[in-house]
Amino acid sequence: MLPDVNRRAVHPRGPAPSARRRAQATPDAVSGRVPDEINDSLAYDIGRAYAAFVKPRRVAVGYDTRLSSPQLAKALKRGLMDVGVDVLDIGLWGTEGSYFATVAEKLDGGIMVTASHNPPDYNA
């Protein structure tokens, strides 16, 4: 399961310092600053968690042009493959590439490593 990254520690002067530097999770995305909030270890864990929750056989994985994206995608793919998921590496694409690959190849899912509109030090 994914860690509860939305939980915040209570501190008299606001969130505790460690709570300020956590990745943010929504039902369809995890985002944060690289490498403080998102790194290879978290990407690997996300791959394993996705596999445990969705139980896919085959998944497409792609990434955007940010410098951190290929390395994060590599860790994500390793997490998926370590638990037996077959990965179709679609490489550098826009987000639509994961949708296209998932449908065209009749896969069980698609994951994109992309920060979309976020600042350069973010990734998702």
Biotite code that builds the C-alpha atoms (Angstrom):
import biotite.structure as struc

atoms = struc.array([
    struc.Atom([0.000, 0.000, 0.000], chain_id="A", res_id=1, res_name="MET", atom_name="CA", element="C"),
    struc.Atom([1.077, 3.586, -0.546], chain_id="A", res_id=2, res_name="LEU", atom_name="CA", element="C"),
    struc.Atom([2.307, 5.379, 2.546], chain_id="A", res_id=3, res_name="PRO", atom_name="CA", element="C"),
    struc.Atom([-0.102, 7.903, 4.011], chain_id="A", res_id=4, res_name="ASP", atom_name="CA", element="C"),
    struc.Atom([1.691, 10.931, 2.566], chain_id="A", res_id=5, res_name="VAL", atom_name="CA", element="C"),
    struc.Atom([-1.215, 13.286, 3.280], chain_id="A", res_id=6, res_name="ASN", atom_name="CA", element="C"),
    struc.Atom([-1.058, 12.988, 7.063], chain_id="A", res_id=7, res_name="ARG", atom_name="CA", element="C"),
    struc.Atom([0.403, 16.074, 8.759], chain_id="A", res_id=8, res_name="ARG", atom_name="CA", element="C"),
    struc.Atom([2.052, 16.279, 12.157], chain_id="A", res_id=9, res_name="ALA", atom_name="CA", element="C"),
    struc.Atom([0.552, 18.860, 14.502], chain_id="A", res_id=10, res_name="VAL", atom_name="CA", element="C"),
    struc.Atom([3.009, 21.460, 15.765], chain_id="A", res_id=11, res_name="HIS", atom_name="CA", element="C"),
    struc.Atom([2.288, 24.654, 17.734], chain_id="A", res_id=12, res_name="PRO", atom_name="CA", element="C"),
    struc.Atom([3.832, 26.787, 14.972], chain_id="A", res_id=13, res_name="ARG", atom_name="CA", element="C"),
    struc.Atom([2.370, 24.883, 12.025], chain_id="A", res_id=14, res_name="GLY", atom_name="CA", element="C"),
    struc.Atom([3.341, 21.586, 10.441], chain_id="A", res_id=15, res_name="PRO", atom_name="CA", element="C"),
    struc.Atom([6.442, 19.913, 11.805], chain_id="A", res_id=16, res_name="ALA", atom_name="CA", element="C"),
    struc.Atom([9.508, 20.466, 9.590], chain_id="A", res_id=17, res_name="PRO", atom_name="CA", element="C"),
    struc.Atom([9.488, 16.848, 8.376], chain_id="A", res_id=18, res_name="SER", atom_name="CA", element="C"),
    struc.Atom([5.838, 17.198, 7.302], chain_id="A", res_id=19, res_name="ALA", atom_name="CA", element="C"),
    struc.Atom([6.674, 20.162, 5.086], chain_id="A", res_id=20, res_name="ARG", atom_name="CA", element="C"),
    struc.Atom([8.789, 18.067, 2.748], chain_id="A", res_id=21, res_name="ARG", atom_name="CA", element="C"),
    struc.Atom([6.517, 15.204, 1.748], chain_id="A", res_id=22, res_name="ARG", atom_name="CA", element="C"),
    struc.Atom([5.170, 14.194, -1.603], chain_id="A", res_id=23, res_name="ALA", atom_name="CA", element="C"),
    struc.Atom([1.508, 15.036, -2.161], chain_id="A", res_id=24, res_name="GLN", atom_name="CA", element="C"),
    struc.Atom([-0.836, 12.250, -3.208], chain_id="A", res_id=25, res_name="ALA", atom_name="CA", element="C"),
    struc.Atom([-4.206, 12.316, -4.930], chain_id="A", res_id=26, res_name="THR", atom_name="CA", element="C"),
    struc.Atom([-6.170, 9.332, -6.278], chain_id="A", res_id=27, res_name="PRO", atom_name="CA", element="C"),
    struc.Atom([-4.384, 9.596, -9.633], chain_id="A", res_id=28, res_name="ASP", atom_name="CA", element="C"),
    struc.Atom([-1.047, 11.312, -8.912], chain_id="A", res_id=29, res_name="ALA", atom_name="CA", element="C"),
    struc.Atom([1.876, 11.686, -6.541], chain_id="A", res_id=30, res_name="VAL", atom_name="CA", element="C"),
    struc.Atom([3.865, 14.899, -6.856], chain_id="A", res_id=31, res_name="SER", atom_name="CA", element="C"),
    struc.Atom([6.671, 16.696, -5.083], chain_id="A", res_id=32, res_name="GLY", atom_name="CA", element="C"),
    struc.Atom([10.115, 18.218, -5.328], chain_id="A", res_id=33, res_name="ARG", atom_name="CA", element="C"),
    struc.Atom([12.993, 16.066, -6.542], chain_id="A", res_id=34, res_name="VAL", atom_name="CA", element="C"),
    struc.Atom([14.937, 14.679, -4.654], chain_id="A", res_id=35, res_name="PRO", atom_name="CA", element="C"),
    struc.Atom([13.621, 15.835, -1.253], chain_id="A", res_id=36, res_name="ASP", atom_name="CA", element="C"),
    struc.Atom([10.027, 14.639, -1.678], chain_id="A", res_id=37, res_name="GLU", atom_name="CA", element="C"),
    struc.Atom([10.234, 12.287, -4.651], chain_id="A", res_id=38, res_name="ILE", atom_name="CA", element="C"),
    struc.Atom([13.220, 10.073, -5.351], chain_id="A", res_id=39, res_name="ASN", atom_name="CA", element="C"),
    struc.Atom([14.118, 6.664, -6.760], chain_id="A", res_id=40, res_name="ASP", atom_name="CA", element="C"),
    struc.Atom([13.145, 4.885, -3.551], chain_id="A", res_id=41, res_name="SER", atom_name="CA", element="C"),
    struc.Atom([9.642, 6.376, -3.538], chain_id="A", res_id=42, res_name="LEU", atom_name="CA", element="C"),
    struc.Atom([9.201, 5.723, -7.273], chain_id="A", res_id=43, res_name="ALA", atom_name="CA", element="C"),
    struc.Atom([10.157, 2.078, -6.688], chain_id="A", res_id=44, res_name="TYR", atom_name="CA", element="C"),
    struc.Atom([7.656, 1.819, -3.818], chain_id="A", res_id=45, res_name="ASP", atom_name="CA", element="C"),
    struc.Atom([4.937, 3.416, -5.965], chain_id="A", res_id=46, res_name="ILE", atom_name="CA", element="C"),
    struc.Atom([5.526, 0.759, -8.626], chain_id="A", res_id=47, res_name="GLY", atom_name="CA", element="C"),
    struc.Atom([5.155, -2.020, -6.066], chain_id="A", res_id=48, res_name="ARG", atom_name="CA", element="C"),
    struc.Atom([2.089, -0.383, -4.488], chain_id="A", res_id=49, res_name="ALA", atom_name="CA", element="C"),
    struc.Atom([0.420, 0.099, -7.875], chain_id="A", res_id=50, res_name="TYR", atom_name="CA", element="C"),
    struc.Atom([0.985, -3.575, -8.637], chain_id="A", res_id=51, res_name="ALA", atom_name="CA", element="C"),
    struc.Atom([-0.404, -4.659, -5.266], chain_id="A", res_id=52, res_name="ALA", atom_name="CA", element="C"),
    struc.Atom([-3.502, -2.489, -5.545], chain_id="A", res_id=53, res_name="PHE", atom_name="CA", element="C"),
    struc.Atom([-4.356, -2.750, -9.274], chain_id="A", res_id=54, res_name="VAL", atom_name="CA", element="C"),
    struc.Atom([-2.989, -6.270, -9.845], chain_id="A", res_id=55, res_name="LYS", atom_name="CA", element="C"),
    struc.Atom([-2.082, -5.620, -13.511], chain_id="A", res_id=56, res_name="PRO", atom_name="CA", element="C"),
    struc.Atom([-0.328, -8.093, -15.776], chain_id="A", res_id=57, res_name="ARG", atom_name="CA", element="C"),
    struc.Atom([1.006, -5.528, -18.265], chain_id="A", res_id=58, res_name="ARG", atom_name="CA", element="C"),
    struc.Atom([1.560, -1.782, -17.809], chain_id="A", res_id=59, res_name="VAL", atom_name="CA", element="C"),
    struc.Atom([2.924, 0.995, -20.040], chain_id="A", res_id=60, res_name="ALA", atom_name="CA", element="C"),
    struc.Atom([5.415, 3.389, -18.436], chain_id="A", res_id=61, res_name="VAL", atom_name="CA", element="C"),
    struc.Atom([6.527, 6.654, -20.021], chain_id="A", res_id=62, res_name="GLY", atom_name="CA", element="C"),
    struc.Atom([8.137, 9.911, -18.960], chain_id="A", res_id=63, res_name="TYR", atom_name="CA", element="C"),
    struc.Atom([8.415, 13.581, -19.899], chain_id="A", res_id=64, res_name="ASP", atom_name="CA", element="C"),
    struc.Atom([11.398, 15.805, -20.706], chain_id="A", res_id=65, res_name="THR", atom_name="CA", element="C"),
    struc.Atom([12.344, 16.755, -17.153], chain_id="A", res_id=66, res_name="ARG", atom_name="CA", element="C"),
    struc.Atom([15.873, 15.725, -16.228], chain_id="A", res_id=67, res_name="LEU", atom_name="CA", element="C"),
    struc.Atom([14.703, 13.575, -13.303], chain_id="A", res_id=68, res_name="SER", atom_name="CA", element="C"),
    struc.Atom([12.009, 11.711, -15.248], chain_id="A", res_id=69, res_name="SER", atom_name="CA", element="C"),
    struc.Atom([14.040, 8.909, -16.911], chain_id="A", res_id=70, res_name="PRO", atom_name="CA", element="C"),
    struc.Atom([15.645, 7.890, -13.600], chain_id="A", res_id=71, res_name="GLN", atom_name="CA", element="C"),
    struc.Atom([12.327, 7.982, -11.722], chain_id="A", res_id=72, res_name="LEU", atom_name="CA", element="C"),
    struc.Atom([10.683, 5.950, -14.499], chain_id="A", res_id=73, res_name="ALA", atom_name="CA", element="C"),
    struc.Atom([13.488, 3.390, -14.269], chain_id="A", res_id=74, res_name="LYS", atom_name="CA", element="C"),
    struc.Atom([12.904, 2.976, -10.514], chain_id="A", res_id=75, res_name="ALA", atom_name="CA", element="C"),
    struc.Atom([9.129, 2.783, -11.041], chain_id="A", res_id=76, res_name="LEU", atom_name="CA", element="C"),
    struc.Atom([9.554, 0.066, -13.692], chain_id="A", res_id=77, res_name="LYS", atom_name="CA", element="C"),
    struc.Atom([11.899, -1.875, -11.411], chain_id="A", res_id=78, res_name="ARG", atom_name="CA", element="C"),
    struc.Atom([9.255, -1.793, -8.649], chain_id="A", res_id=79, res_name="GLY", atom_name="CA", element="C"),
    struc.Atom([6.617, -3.107, -11.046], chain_id="A", res_id=80, res_name="LEU", atom_name="CA", element="C"),
    struc.Atom([8.843, -5.814, -12.514], chain_id="A", res_id=81, res_name="MET", atom_name="CA", element="C"),
    struc.Atom([10.124, -6.981, -9.117], chain_id="A", res_id=82, res_name="ASP", atom_name="CA", element="C"),
    struc.Atom([6.592, -8.124, -8.301], chain_id="A", res_id=83, res_name="VAL", atom_name="CA", element="C"),
    struc.Atom([5.988, -9.787, -11.663], chain_id="A", res_id=84, res_name="GLY", atom_name="CA", element="C"),
    struc.Atom([4.380, -7.070, -13.803], chain_id="A", res_id=85, res_name="VAL", atom_name="CA", element="C"),
    struc.Atom([5.378, -6.939, -17.480], chain_id="A", res_id=86, res_name="ASP", atom_name="CA", element="C"),
    struc.Atom([6.310, -3.377, -18.428], chain_id="A", res_id=87, res_name="VAL", atom_name="CA", element="C"),
    struc.Atom([6.058, -1.796, -21.856], chain_id="A", res_id=88, res_name="LEU", atom_name="CA", element="C"),
    struc.Atom([8.579, 1.054, -21.757], chain_id="A", res_id=89, res_name="ASP", atom_name="CA", element="C"),
    struc.Atom([7.179, 3.733, -24.058], chain_id="A", res_id=90, res_name="ILE", atom_name="CA", element="C"),
    struc.Atom([9.987, 6.169, -23.218], chain_id="A", res_id=91, res_name="GLY", atom_name="CA", element="C"),
    struc.Atom([9.718, 9.903, -23.847], chain_id="A", res_id=92, res_name="LEU", atom_name="CA", element="C"),
    struc.Atom([6.094, 10.889, -24.579], chain_id="A", res_id=93, res_name="TRP", atom_name="CA", element="C"),
    struc.Atom([3.380, 13.306, -23.663], chain_id="A", res_id=94, res_name="GLY", atom_name="CA", element="C"),
    struc.Atom([0.787, 12.015, -21.224], chain_id="A", res_id=95, res_name="THR", atom_name="CA", element="C"),
    struc.Atom([-1.400, 10.932, -24.135], chain_id="A", res_id=96, res_name="GLU", atom_name="CA", element="C"),
    struc.Atom([1.254, 8.313, -24.957], chain_id="A", res_id=97, res_name="GLY", atom_name="CA", element="C"),
    struc.Atom([0.367, 6.244, -21.909], chain_id="A", res_id=98, res_name="SER", atom_name="CA", element="C"),
    struc.Atom([-3.331, 6.371, -22.819], chain_id="A", res_id=99, res_name="TYR", atom_name="CA", element="C"),
    struc.Atom([-2.589, 5.388, -26.405], chain_id="A", res_id=100, res_name="PHE", atom_name="CA", element="C"),
    struc.Atom([-0.239, 2.544, -25.465], chain_id="A", res_id=101, res_name="ALA", atom_name="CA", element="C"),
    struc.Atom([-2.639, 1.191, -22.840], chain_id="A", res_id=102, res_name="THR", atom_name="CA", element="C"),
    struc.Atom([-5.517, 0.980, -25.334], chain_id="A", res_id=103, res_name="VAL", atom_name="CA", element="C"),
    struc.Atom([-3.561, 0.066, -28.468], chain_id="A", res_id=104, res_name="ALA", atom_name="CA", element="C"),
    struc.Atom([-1.625, -2.731, -26.751], chain_id="A", res_id=105, res_name="GLU", atom_name="CA", element="C"),
    struc.Atom([-4.588, -3.845, -24.598], chain_id="A", res_id=106, res_name="LYS", atom_name="CA", element="C"),
    struc.Atom([-2.635, -3.320, -21.389], chain_id="A", res_id=107, res_name="LEU", atom_name="CA", element="C"),
    struc.Atom([-3.983, -3.299, -17.858], chain_id="A", res_id=108, res_name="ASP", atom_name="CA", element="C"),
    struc.Atom([-2.737, 0.208, -17.120], chain_id="A", res_id=109, res_name="GLY", atom_name="CA", element="C"),
    struc.Atom([-0.416, 3.061, -17.931], chain_id="A", res_id=110, res_name="GLY", atom_name="CA", element="C"),
    struc.Atom([1.785, 5.290, -15.778], chain_id="A", res_id=111, res_name="ILE", atom_name="CA", element="C"),
    struc.Atom([3.463, 8.549, -16.760], chain_id="A", res_id=112, res_name="MET", atom_name="CA", element="C"),
    struc.Atom([6.305, 10.200, -14.886], chain_id="A", res_id=113, res_name="VAL", atom_name="CA", element="C"),
    struc.Atom([5.545, 13.856, -15.551], chain_id="A", res_id=114, res_name="THR", atom_name="CA", element="C"),
    struc.Atom([5.294, 17.065, -13.596], chain_id="A", res_id=115, res_name="ALA", atom_name="CA", element="C"),
    struc.Atom([2.945, 18.627, -16.119], chain_id="A", res_id=116, res_name="SER", atom_name="CA", element="C"),
    struc.Atom([2.511, 22.301, -15.250], chain_id="A", res_id=117, res_name="HIS", atom_name="CA", element="C"),
    struc.Atom([4.482, 22.277, -11.979], chain_id="A", res_id=118, res_name="ASN", atom_name="CA", element="C"),
    struc.Atom([7.762, 24.205, -11.480], chain_id="A", res_id=119, res_name="PRO", atom_name="CA", element="C"),
    struc.Atom([11.042, 22.658, -12.759], chain_id="A", res_id=120, res_name="PRO", atom_name="CA", element="C"),
    struc.Atom([12.070, 21.182, -9.399], chain_id="A", res_id=121, res_name="ASP", atom_name="CA", element="C"),
    struc.Atom([8.880, 19.088, -9.211], chain_id="A", res_id=122, res_name="TYR", atom_name="CA", element="C"),
    struc.Atom([8.046, 15.737, -10.710], chain_id="A", res_id=123, res_name="ASN", atom_name="CA", element="C"),
    struc.Atom([5.095, 13.373, -10.494], chain_id="A", res_id=124, res_name="ALA", atom_name="CA", element="C"),
])
